[in-house]
Amino acid sequence: MGDVTAVVFVIDDDPSMRAAIEDLVGSIALGVRPFASPQEFLASKRPDAPGCLVLDVRLPGMSGLTFQTELAKVGVDLPVIFITGHGDIRMSVRAMKAGAVEFLTKPFHDQDLLDAIHAAIEQFIPAGVAGILLTVVLFRFAPQSLWMLPGLWQIVFSLGIFASCRSLPRPMFAAGIWYLAAGLASIAFASEAHAFSPWTMAVPFGIGQFFMAGVLYRSIGERDVEG
């Protein structure tokens, strides 16, 4: 993995708001990448690091709520924190139902945004750290057991999904079940040959990512129909 410092991506068309959030996030030693539009964000190269997205609801050309649909289409799986100066209860409910971590109305308290950022970033960190440590231990002390690594990583990833279900759409629980079942199956089928195969990671992981994108896309579509 490259840069392991968590990164907060900020999309807001107000330069003063972007600058304020950038200063706030920088004060707690997290990386921050500000963008003026969703298009600018999609065109950027994002670091391979944990992170979250602070997203304004009202943006020129595309609302933040609509942008969630685009994120699902392109497979960008970042926890979203919505901010808006024109929010209401109905909009907040729709955003949270679609999987948003938090919905903050401007002006918000700095600590409220920091708490939401920490909650968004930390939801997958325990599973990620466990997976990294597991990989290091196997390479260093039990290289003969590396054939188990793809299955173990999928099991760890499933635990991360289960731990984050409160901030994800309900059908995402099925994705956790898929990764758990795929991980156990990978270990079971690979146990005969004891041979490491990247395909036992790539194929189930790709199917799981496709399923997760579909769940996000459908949940957002249902939200738009209800709205």
N, C-alpha and C positions, 0 to 999 in steps of 0.2 A: 504494500500500500504506500502511496505517496505521502502527501501532507495529511497528518492525522489530527491536526487542529480542527475543531468543529467550526463550520462556516455558516453564518447567517446571511441568507440572500434577501435583499430588500427590494421590492418593486413598488415604487410610488412616484407619481409624476410631479410631486412637489419637491423641488430641490432642497428647501429648508427642512422638510420632514426627513428626507434621505440623510441629510447631513447630521441631523439631531440623533437619528437612530444609529448612524455609523459611529458617532462619538460615544453613545451610550453602550453599544455592544463592545466597542473597543476598550471601554473602561473595565470590562470583566475578562479581558484577554482572550476573546473569541475573534475569529476571522469574520470579516464582513464584506459583502460584495453588493454594492448598490446598483440598481438599474432604474431607468426612467420609464420602461415599458416592458410588457411581456415578450414582445418580439426581440428586444435587446437581450433579455435573459435567455431565451431559447437559442439565440445565435452565439452565446458565449460558451467557452470551454469551462466546465465546472470541475473543481478538484475532486479527487477520490477521497472524500472525508465525510464524516457524519455532519448533518446540518439540518436546517429548517428554512422555511420560506415565510417572510413577513410580507403580506400582500394587501395592498389597498383594494377596497371593493370597487371604487369608481375610478376607472382609468380610461384615457382617451382611446377609442377604437374597440376596446374589449374590456368588459368588466372583470373584476377579479373572480367572481363566481363562475363566469363563462370560461375563464382561463383554467380552472380546475379540469374542465373537460379536455382541454388541449394537453395538460400535463399527463392525464391518463392515456391519451392517444399515443404520446411519444415515450411513455414508460418512465417518466420522471416521478419517483416515489419519494417526495419530501413532505414531512409534516407541515401543515399550513397554519399560520396565525393570521387571521384577518384583522385589518384595522380600517376604520371608516369614520368620516365626519358626518355621515348621513344614515346611520344604521337605525333599525327598529327591531322589535322583538321577532317579527316574522322572518326578517332577513337573517337574524342571528340563529334562529332555529334551523333554517334551511342550510346555513353554512355548517353548523355543528353536525347535522344529520349526514352531510356529505363527507364528514371525517375531519373537519377542522379541529385543531387542538384548542384554539381560543378565538373569541370574537371581541375585539376591543373597540370602544367608541372614543374618537378623538374629542377633547384632549384626554389622554389616559395617563395614569401614574407610571413613572419610569419602572418602579418595582413590579407592577402588574405585567408589563411587557417582558421584563427580565425573567419573571417566574414562568411565563408562558414559554419563553425560549428554552429555558432549562428543562421544562417538562417535555418539550418537543424533541430536544436533542438526546435527552437521557433515556428515552423509552427503549431505544435499541442498543444502547451502549453496553449493558451487562452481557447480552447475548453476543455482541461483537467481540468484546474483550475475551469472553470465554472461548469463542472460536479461534481467536488468534493464539491464545495461550495453549489451547489444545493442539494446534498445528505445530507450534514451537516444540512442545514436549514430545510429540510423536517423531518429529524430525531428529531431535537431539537424543532421545533416550529409547525410542522404540521404532526405528525405521522399518522393521519387519511388519509393523501394523499400519503402515501408511495406506494400505488398500481400504481401510475403514474410513479414511478422512472425508471423502465425498458424502457418505451417508451421515457421518457425525455432524458435518457442517449443516446439512439440511435439517437435522434434528434440532441443532442449536438455533437455526433461523426460525423454525416453527415455534420454539419457545419465546423468541423475541416477538413474534406476531401475537401469540397468546397473551404476553405481558402487556401489549399495546392495544388490546381489543377495545378498551374503553374509549380510545380516541380514534378508532377506525370504524368504517361502516360494518354493520353486523355480519354481512356475508363474508367479510374478510376472514372470519373464524374458519371457514371452509378451506381457505388457502393455507392456514396453519396446519389443519388436518392433512392436507395434501403433502406438505413438506415433511411432516412427521411420518406419514405412511411411506413416502418415497425414500426417506432416509433409512427407515428400518428395512425396506425392501432392498435398497442398495447394499446394505451390509449383509443381508441374508443371501442374496444371489452372488455377491462377490466373495463370499466366505469359502467357496469351493476352490477357486483358483488362487485366492489371496493375491490378486494382481490389481495394482492401482490403475484405474481408468478414468480419465477426465470426463468421458462421456457420461459416467454415472452421476456426475455433478451437473454438466452442462444441459443435458436433455431435461431432467426433472426441474432444474432451476428455471430454464426457459419456459417450460409449460406453466410453472407456478407464477412467473412474472406476467405471462400473457393473461392468466386467470385473474390476477390481482388488478391488472389494468382494466379488464372487462368489468370487474366488480365496481371499481371507481367510476368508470364511464356510465354504467347502468344506474348507480346510485345518484349520480349527478343528473342523469336524464329524468329519473323519477322526481327529483327535486324540482326540475324545471317544469314538468307537467303539473305538479301540485301548485307551483307558483303561478 
